Amino acid sequence: MQIQDLPYPDPGVPDARSGPRFLLWLGRNQLGGQVKALLWGLLHFASVSTLPFCVGFAVQAVVERSGARLGLAGGLIVLCGAAIALGDSMLHRAAVTNWITAAARVQQLLARRTALLGSALTRRVAAGEVVAVSTGDVEKIGWFVEALSRFTAAAVTIVLVCAALVVYQPALGVVVAVGMPVLALSVLPLLPRATRRADFQREKAGHATELASDTVAGLRVLRGIGGEELFLDRYRRASQEVRHAAVRSARMWSLISAVQVLLPGLLLIAVVWHGVNLARQGRITVGEMVTVYSAVMILSYPLRLFTEIAMAYSFSQPSARRAARVLSLERATDGEGTREAVVPAGDLYDPATGLLAPEGRLTAVVCGDPDTGGELAERLGGHPADSSELPSVLVGGVPLDELPLASARSAVLVQDKDPVLLSGTLRELLDVPASGDVSPQEALSAAQCGDVLDALAQGALDADDPMDARITERGRSLSGGQRQRLALARSLVTAPGVLVLDEPTSAVDSHTEARIADGLRALRQGRTTVVLTSSPLLLDRADRVVLVHEGEVAAVGVHRELLHTDARYRAVVTRETDDEAAAHELARLKELEALEELDELDELEKLEEIEETA
């Protein structure tokens, strides 16, 4: 896989049982790139490690006054230099390719898992953690994948050079062969503490990221209640905690780096001291001593990769663990389904509550508890709570959880009460999978987005058409009502067989809400629409109104009828107090008594007429 071939046609099914297993799975899927980087790494490190032998050969040639051997040594040095340059360039290219392709694979997996889970993801994992996994953690995982091949090449090179030194000059080679493993393993006792400090730092950083994300998301509300300073102080404290944790972690890693510098220096001193003694005794030549000395110096270069791989693993293992946690999340229903990929049509029925939304009609649902309404909307869309063991919602008698995920989402579209607008132009926002039955202009008109188009046109100096005006991330430049109407227009453009809207007009004024209700009813004529709301304006336009109380259907009718016959419905819709409800009920009873008295008078008059006639 090359960078230009990204994204992957299929990123695969990850082994998300644990962080190490996930890293191993990534390594197996990057096997071709790892082998390529390993071979180039071997060429690079082997060429670097060959230089000491060439230098020693050249020194010995000078000592022996051999011009031919000196010329040969010079040619070998030039050849090694060319191999070093080629190997280093191609190793860097292959390693960076492994890094980017591994990170891209993880990001694709996370994106697919996010799309599969939908709103269930944020109920089980904090939004800040998802952001941290998809940004910083992905980079750290890619770093480990990239460093693995370079470390392997360095380790193989060190083993080969130590073996060559033992054969070339046993007296000094044995010292190097014994000292190198000690240097490589010397940092192992320090790694657990360094890893714990790095984990603590990432934990604090994740908390700060989550706090910043929540603060930015609620900035408009915070300004309205004057809470910016409170949250700013919280973020300052969280930021300082991250800084202190980073400093403690850096101290440990600097200690590890110092050990990696100190111990090779001590080994070099030992080699020189022992080599000088051997040279004075005539047991080795000057060229051999220079060769071993140069080899020890050169080996400190690949030896650094032992520290890097330790750091890469220490940082990537918790990142991989968090990524595996997100990737291991499953929906409560089977995403593949047990039925054919068909889009069912018919009535929408929820066996858990008894809610029935007849096909082709506008059904309004009233729930006393907003949380219950949100959960019901998710159930109607085939996204039940993970702990739910309730039967699946049926569309035309077909259970949604038996359909493939794509078919279920094509059958029922749910717009929650806090829809997200992605950054881009308005044309791109409305460029969604659709049947083609509803044009963007019709959807915008039904959602009463005329003033939104005017605002976008005024704010976009470089766009003649409001459809080409850019919308900022999450639509932060728009008001809550404008964002809500654009989200409604986006949902209407898709023209699904069943559309479920959760409080679609909670942020608009009553005049606009009335026009939206008329536009929604007209545009969705002949299609099944369910609106969860307590707005009298929407309820009055509905063909059928259902009251859900304590998880079950408590009343069914039309808005005006339920207002007079059901006290629970009236309490939710009119927000009346207990005293008002009691007074209303008393008035209704008096009205009934009056009607009964009238009926009795009518009967008496009829009897008198009959008697007079007789």
C-alpha positions, 0 to 999 in steps of 0.5 A: 500500500502506497500513500497515493492508494489511500484510502483503503478499499477495506481496512479489515476487521481489527483484533480489538481484544487488547492494545497489544493485540491491536498493534500486532494486527496492524503489524501483520497488515503492514507486513509488506511495508515492514519487510521493505523498510527492514531491507532498506534499513539493513542496507543503511545500517550495514553500510554505516557499520562497514565504515569502521572496517574500511577506516581501519583498513585504510589506517593499516594501509598507511602504516604499511605504506601500501598505496594500492590498499589505500586506494581500495580502502578509499573506493570502499568508503565511497561505495559505503557512502553511496549505500548509506545515502541510498539506504537512508533515503529509501528507509525514510520513505518506506518508514514514513509510508508505514506510518501514514498508511497505518494511521490512515487504516486506524482512522478509517476503522474509527470512522466506520465504527463511529458511523456504525454506532451513531449516537450510541458512541457518545453514550459509552465514550466521552467525546473528548476521548474520541477526539484524542483517539482519532488525532493524537493516539492515531499518530502515536500508533503510526509512530510505533508501526514506523519505528518497528522496522527501523528497530529490527534493522538496527537490532540485526545490524548490532548482532551482525557487527558484534559477531563480525568483531568477534571473528575479526579481533576476538580479544576486543570483539568479546568486550563489545559483544558482551557490552552491547546487550548490557547497553541495550537492556540497561533502560528496561528497569526505567521503562515501567516508571516512564510508561506510568508517567506517560500514561498519567500525562495522556490521561490529563491531556485527554481530560483537558481536551474533553473539557475544552471540547465541551466548553467550545460546544457550549460557548454560546450558553456560557456567554449567556449565563456569564460562565466563561470565567468559571470554565476558563479557570477549570481549563487553566487548572487542567492545562497546568496539570497536563504541564506538570505531568509532561515535565515529570514524564520528560524527566524520566525520558531524559534520564533514559536518554542520559543512560543511553549516552553514558553507558556507551561512553563507558564502553568506549573507554573500556575498549580504548583502554583494553585496545591500547594495552593489547597494541602495546603488547603487539597482540593487535595492530593499530588498524584493528584497534581503530576498527573496533574503536570506530565500530563502537562509536558507530554502533551508538547510532543504531543503539539509539533506536532501542530507546526510540522503540521503547518510547514508541511502544510506551506511548502507543500501547495506551493509545492502542488500548484506547483505540481498541476500546472504541473499535470493540464497541458493538451495536445492540443489534447485528449490523449485518442483519439476517434478512435480504438488503431490502427497504421495507414499507408500511406502518411503523410499530414499536412493540415496547410502547405500543406506538403505531405510526400509520403509513403515509400519515403525520403522527405526533408523539408526546412524552412527558420526559424529554429523555424518554422522547430521545430514547424513543426516537433512537428506538424508532430508528433502530438504535436502541440503548445497549442494555435494552432487551426490548423487541425491535421496532417493525416497519411493515412487519419487518424487524429493523434489527434483522435488516442490514444496517444500510437498509435499516437506515434507508428505511428510517431516518432519525433527526435528533434534537441536537443535529450537527452541521458539518463545515462546508457550503450549503450546497455540500450540506444538502448533498446527501443520499436522496431519492430525488423526490424533494429538491433542496429548494423545496426542502429549504422552503418547507423548513422556512430557511429564507432568512438563513439564505439571506444571512448566508448571502450577506456574510459571503462576499465571494459567493453570488449564490447563497448555496455556495456560502460557507457554513462554519464548523457546527454552524457556530456562526448561525443561531440555534433556530437557523441551525435547526431549520437547516438540519430539518431541510437536510432531513427533508431532502433525503425523503426517506420512507419514514422520518422521525423528528425529535423536537425539530422546532424547539429553537424557533419562534411560534410564527415560524413554527406554524409555517414549518408545521404547514410546510412539513405536512405538505412536503411529507404528504403520503410519507410516514412522519413521526414528530416527537414534540409538545408544541401545540402548533405541530400537534394541531397539524398532525393526523394522529397524536399519541401520548406516551406515559411511563413507557407505554401508549396512554392515549391516542386521538387528535390534539383538540380532542385530547386536550379536553379528554386527557388530563395527562396530555393537557398537563404536558402540552399546556404546562398547567400546574396541579391547581390549574389541572384541578380547576380544569377538571372541576369545570369539565365535571360541571359542564358534564353535569349541565349537559346531563341536566339539559338531557333530562329537561329535553326528555321531560319536554318530549314526554309532555308533548307526547301526553298532549298529543295523546 
